[in-house]
Amino acid sequence: MSSVKRVALVAHDNKKKALVDWIVTNKTRLETCELITTGTTGKLIAEATGLSVTKVHSGPLGGDQQIGARISELTVDLLIFFWDPLEPMPHDSDIKALLRIATLWNIPVACNKSSADFMISSPLMDQYNRDIPNFDLYTKRPISID
């Protein structure tokens, strides 16, 4: 069993303060994790907490897709994404793709403070053996170009 060590952190603009406040509250638990963030969110987290973060691009500039790529490369263990379901985003398709890839690869996802609280306080944070899907049937399926 391994512990959750690599946590991706994403927040829509009007949820960034809530995410930063949540991280401040849970700083002790998160300082043992590798934090991967989208650009602006990462800047705010680093400034408010002093935690080391790996920043990718801002979400609308491809950061959501970069986080998704890391999930598919098995280098993210948990996604915490404080999103606003009432605010339309110009990159909604990227957000949907990120949530889809997290689901596909069986990554736990917290979309608000309540679900993030449950996950961060779970004993499974320290010992969890996530089932990694086997996509051999898909990747080795016969393909015809006729």
Helices and strands as residue ranges (DSSP letters): E 6-11, G 13-15, H 16-25, H 27-30, E 34-37, H 39-49, E 53-55, G 59-61, H 63-72, E 78-82, H 92-104, E 109-110, H 113-121, G 123-125, H 136-139
